[in-house]
Amino acid sequence: MKFFPSPSLSAAIALALCPIAAVQAQDFRTGTVAERYTQLCANCHGANMEGGQAPSMLDDIWVYGGDDESLARSIRNGYPDKGMPVWSASLPEKEIRAMVIYIRETRAKYALSQTTFEAPAGPVTAKSKLHNFKLETWVDGVTEPWSLAFLPGNRALVTEKRGQLFLIENGRLAAKPIAGLPVVDNNGQAGLFDVVPHPDYARNGWLYLSYSDPQENDGRKVSLTRIIRGKLKDGALVEQQTIFQGPIQYYRNAGGVHFGGRIAFDRAGYLYFTIGERGDGTNAQDIARPTGKVHRLFDDGRIPDDNPFAKDPKADRTIWSYGHRNPQGLAVDPVSGQLFDAEHGPRGGDEINLVRPGRNYGWPVITYGMNYDGTAMTDITAKEGMEQPVTYYVPSIAICGINFYTGSLFPKWKNHLFAASLAAQELRRLEIKDGKLVTQEVLFKNLGRIRHVIGGPDGALYVLLPTRVARMTPAE
Ligand SMILES: [Ca+2]
């Protein structure tokens, strides 16, 4: 961190401005991180981190290092000879971690305030590192689209979170939704989620859907992510079968949060899907429960014998991996065959993970985030026996759908991972090699919350915005 880069500033002056003795006598274990910043840091670093007696934390000049560990060390140990107090005695480690997250958030907000983004009504043309591209509306008039699936014959299906499935034929949205869908809990974060065709759809016609299934338990309205499959016939979903339904005791309050809901098939034809921890992190660490997990089944719902907990009588045998918070992205690398998830973290700490069988992804024991209300959660970001993410986002971008690009319109993007984000309204491109992040870039942002991104059979990339599906094609 860069405290007092000018050695000419005397310690005596700094001490007078930042009364070390007074602040260190207090205990700062309660309150939000923003309140703590105002109490302890604003006097020297400025009300908005713009600097004052101590340097700005908004620019990119760091005398003592600007990475997370350097920031934490500077807060912990201070630079008493330069007037920066030692905070280790009065701030627990988790509060120091929360302050690092808060500095990251404030820097990101400031960077955004210094940038102007056009929000044009018509097509957008943009430059990026490997390809320039045009983004234009493909299908308009959808409400909170959650997923998109391409079918043979210039057809596609789009789910709306509110519980409707629409056919798109030759780029035209059908007037009426597909009939015969199950009743969906669409309150809060609940709704109709993914639609994915069977890898052999052309032969068998199976479509897989995930949704929040409403039930009653002890007179309470509850819901949980359920997986079904069915076939399209005469504008209706027929021959419906349940592929996965969790035990009623693990259903949680209807509406509510963290349903997961993404589906993916791997190259061998296994079906994977995600269920979020329903707002209770302890669920994610309990392998008896389906919540906070990635699951693996055969395409007809049978449980493979070689699932990691298939022989454990106390476990939910469908579990593939655990310790997940709210995974709304799931995709298989077309080159390595490896499975990746993207999950919403708390405030700061969204993750992309390489998902391996039986592994523990750490939530809520380890996280790079803090509580939404700005109180500290933990300083533990790594632990033996728990997996580290491929990459994480502080501040959170609210990462959502992910997909690898396998088309040919953008040859330099082939096999790269694309990630949608809701809060930051960004589309990201990531290069991942051997499970490690090589590089990533933001392709565009501020056209609205992005729920998902998927390549089409024409090689274009399709992006789900709040009321439309946009199509990305190469531009000069
Ligand atoms: Ca994790």
Boltz pocket constraint, residues with backbone or C-beta under 6 A from the ligand:
constraints:
  - pocket:
      binder: B
      contacts: [[A, 323], [A, 351], [A, 361], [A, 362], [A, 363], [A, 366], [A, 367], [A, 387], [A, 389]]
      max_distance: 6.0
